[in-house]
C-alpha cells in the first residue's frame, strides 16, 4: 500500500456536514430561549398588564383632554377644556390647598420618619419590635386608618377632645373648622405612611461605616453634629430620592380628604387637585375637564421630576 493512501473510516460511521459559526449561534440561541421561556412568559404578561392598565389610560386621557361628548357624540374641542378649568375658581383653590398639604406633609412626613429611623438605629435592644410597631400602620387598609382618625377627631366623643377636656382645654372642631382641617389630614396621612419611609431610612443608616461616627466622637462631635456632618451626607442619595417620591405622592392626595372631610371640607379648605378631578368626572360628568386637569397635573409633576433629577445630578457631579 502506498504511503500516500488516505486511511479508511471505520465501518458504519457517517460524517455529517461541517457546523459553521452561524449554526452554532442559532443552536445556542435556541437553548437559551428554551431555558428562559418561562421568564419570557412572565415578562410578556407583566408588560401587557402594565400597558393595558397604565400606558393605555395615559394615552386615552391625553386624547380625552381635547375632546367633549355631547348627545352621545365625541367632538374635538381643542383647548376649550383647558380654558374651562383655568376659569374655574375651584381650580386655583385646589392648587393652593394641594401645595399647602404638600408643604405641611413634607415638614412632618419627611423629617419625622428620618428622626425616628435615627432613634431606632441608636437603640441596641428591642429594635425588631419597634420596627414592627412603626410599620404596623402601613399594613392597615388606608380606609380603616382614615376612619380611625375620623373617630379620633369627632367633636362629640373623639379621643382628642376627651384628652383636651381632661387637662382643662376647650374642645376643638377639628375637621369642621377651615383653620385645622388641613392640618388634621396631614397628621393622619403622616401616621399612615411614615412606616415605609422609616424602614428605608433605617436600612440606609445601617450601611454607614461605624468608623465615621467614631472619628466624629474623637473630634468631640455630639449627637446633632454627628447627624448633620455624618448621617445626612452619607444618606444624601436616598434622602433626595425619598423627597422626590413624597412630593409626587402628596401632590396626588385623595383618600384622606375624601373620607375625613367629604372632599371639599369647610369652605373648600381641603379641596385638592385630584379631588377636583373626581368632581369633574363623577359629579359634573365632564370627563374632558377631568382629563384636562389630570393632564396638567401629569405635565407639572413630570417637569418637576426632570428638573429635580437634573439639579440633583449636577449637585453630585459638582
Buried (B, 14 or more C-beta within 10 A) or exposed (E): EEEEEEEEEEEEEEEEEEEEEEEEEEEEEEEEEEEEEEEEEEEEEEEEEEEEEEEEEEEEBEEBBBBBEEEEEEEEBEEBBBEBBEEBEBBEBBBEBBBBBBEBBBEBBBEBBBEBBBEBBEEEEEEEEBBEEBBEBBEEEBEEBBEBBBEBBBBEEBEBBEEBEEEEEEEBBBBEBBEBBBBBBBBBBBBBBBBBBBBBBBEBBEEBEEEBBEEBEEEEBEEEEBBEBBBEEBBBEBBBEBBBEBBBBBBBBBBBBBBBBEBBBBEBBBBBBBBBBBBBBEEEEBBBBBBBBBBBBBEEBEEBBEEBEEEBEEEEEE
